[in-house]
Amino acid sequence: MWTKLAKMSVREAMISLAGKPGYGEQPKWFGKIADAANISRRAARSLWRGEIQDHNHRAVRAVHIALQIKQARHEAQTIAAQQQKLIGGMRAVDPDFFGSEIDRLERIVERIGVVDRT
């Protein structure tokens, strides 16, 4: 995954992280990037404009790491949703027979931390 991100340009990573900026939305969009990557708005703007050329610059690495975290969270949510469907199917078939497996899967989903607790 990291090698794929390393080949991705910073602009592509920024778009993947915060979407494509609309007309007149760049100041707010730079703020989204800055918050997500924990960099300054000025650094985000410099990355977008190509003023920072060094691929090992802290801001470049921060954007790539923020994108990795975003993608990992999305994958975790997908896995949790699949596990919830599996748990529902096991409960529908035979909750007594699958009881221990259901409990184990529920603990895994809780550890992922994306379960709606309401």
N, C-alpha and C positions, 0 to 999 in steps of 0.2 A: 504494500500500500504506500509506504513512504517513497519508494522509488518512483511510483506513478506520480505522486505529488511533487517530487523534486523536479520532474520533467515539465510539470504544469507551470505556465507563466504565472506571475504574481497577479496580473489582471484577471486571468481565468479563475484563480483561487479566490480573489475578492468577489467576483461575480457569483461563484458557487456559494460563497459564505453569506452574502447579503442580497443576492439578486442583482439584476441589472439596474443601474440608476436611471430614473426617468428624467425627462427634461426639467431642469431647474431643481432637481432633488439632490444634487451632489453634496451640498453641505450636510444635510441630514444623513445621507448615505455614508459619507465619510465617518460620521459619528457612530453609525452602526458597526462599521468595520473596526473603528478604534475601540469600541466597547467589547466587541467579540474577541479581538486579538490582544486586548490590553496594551494598545499603543496609542500615541497621540493622534489627534485629527490631522495634524501637520504631516506626520509620518505616513498616514493613510493617503493623504493627498499627494505626497511625494512619490509614493509607490505607484499610484494611479498614473501620474504624469511621467513616470520613467526617470525621475530624478535620482532615485536610488538604484544603482546598477548592480551592486554586489549581491550575489545570491546567498551569501552567508551573513548578510546584515540581520540584525536582531529583529527588525520589523518584518522582513521577508519570512524568517523562520516562524515568527509569531502568527502570521497570517496562515501559513501552512499548518501549523499545529492546531490553530483554532478550527480550521476546516476539517482536520482529522478528527477532532473531538466532536464536531457537528455530525460527521458521517458515522462515527461510532455510536453516538446517541440514537441516530436514526436506525441503525442496524439493531441496537438493543430493543428499541420499541417494536420493530418488526418481529424479532424473536419472541418478545413477550406476548405479542398478539397471537402468534402461532401457538405458543404454549397454552394460552387461554382457550383457544379453540380446541386444542387437544384435551385439556382438562374438562371442558364442557361435554365433549364427546364421550369421555370415559365416565363422567357422571350419568350421562344419558343411558349408557349401556348397562353398567353395573357398578354403582358407587361402593358397594361393599367389597367386591372383588378387587377393584382398583384403588381402594382407599389409601394404602400406603404410597402408591405411585402418585396419586393426586396430591397428597400432602407434600411429597418431595418436589413435584413440579411447582406447586404454589410457593414453596420456600425459594425456589430458583427465581421465579418471577418477582417475588418480593426483593430479592437481592439485586436484581436488575434495577429495581427502583422506579419503574415506570407504570406501576399499577395505580389506577385511580382509586384512592382510598375513601371515596365518599360513598 
